[in-house]
């Protein structure tokens, strides 16, 4: 079973909340940090403060992507960097 199918959104979201404020990295090694607000995160380590919903994380998990470009959602590099991190999966 793949990483994507073996993790449900509740487990992933709980870990996303648990590691709020810690550094995560995109595949290009760009550091990102985020804060959790209700059912979304705000990536605060970039000037535009990208907002990504819990629903987008759930959709990304269902996509079974092996690289960020396969995730057709806003913030895909950040989503991929977070959900593939060993603290989250």
C-alpha positions in Angstrom: 0.0 0.0 0.0 1.4 3.4 -0.9 2.1 6.2 1.5 -0.9 8.2 0.1 -3.4 5.4 0.6 -2.2 4.3 4.0 -2.7 7.7 5.6 -6.1 9.2 6.2 -6.6 12.9 6.3 -7.4 12.9 10.1 -4.0 11.4 10.9 -2.2 13.6 8.5 -4.0 16.8 9.7 -3.3 15.9 13.3 0.4 15.7 12.5 0.3 18.9 10.4 -1.2 20.6 13.5 1.4 19.0 15.8 4.4 20.3 13.8 3.0 23.8 13.2 5.9 26.4 13.1 8.6 23.9 12.3 10.7 23.9 9.1 9.7 21.8 6.2 11.3 21.7 2.8 10.1 21.5 -0.8 11.8 19.2 -3.3 14.0 22.1 -4.3 15.1 22.5 -0.7 13.2 25.7 -0.1 12.4 26.1 3.6 8.7 26.6 4.5 7.0 27.2 7.8 3.2 27.4 8.4 0.6 28.2 11.0 -2.7 26.3 11.3 -6.0 28.3 11.4 -9.1 26.2 11.6 -9.2 23.9 8.6 -6.3 25.5 6.6 -2.7 26.4 7.0 -0.9 29.7 6.1 2.6 29.3 4.7 4.3 32.2 6.4 7.9 31.7 5.2 7.1 33.3 1.8 6.0 36.9 1.2 2.6 36.1 -0.2 1.4 33.9 2.8 -0.1 31.2 0.8 -3.3 29.7 2.3 -3.9 25.9 1.8 -7.0 24.2 3.0 -7.3 20.8 4.7 -9.4 19.8 1.7 -6.5 20.4 -0.6 -4.3 18.1 1.6 -7.0 15.4 1.4 -7.2 15.8 -2.4 -3.4 15.6 -2.7 -3.4 12.4 -0.6 -5.9 10.8 -3.0 -3.9 11.7 -6.1 -1.1 9.3 -5.2 1.5 11.7 -6.6 5.1 10.8 -6.8 6.2 14.4 -7.4 4.7 17.8 -6.8 3.9 18.5 -10.5 1.4 15.6 -10.3 -0.6 17.5 -7.7 -3.0 19.9 -9.6 -3.7 22.2 -6.6 -2.7 25.6 -5.4 0.4 25.3 -3.2 1.4 21.9 -4.6 5.1 22.2 -3.8 4.2 23.1 -0.2 1.6 20.4 0.1 4.0 17.8 -1.3 6.9 18.9 1.0 4.7 18.7 4.0 2.9 15.4 3.4 6.0 13.5 2.3 7.9 14.6 5.4 8.5 11.7 7.9 6.9 13.7 10.7 3.6 13.8 8.8 3.2 10.5 6.9 
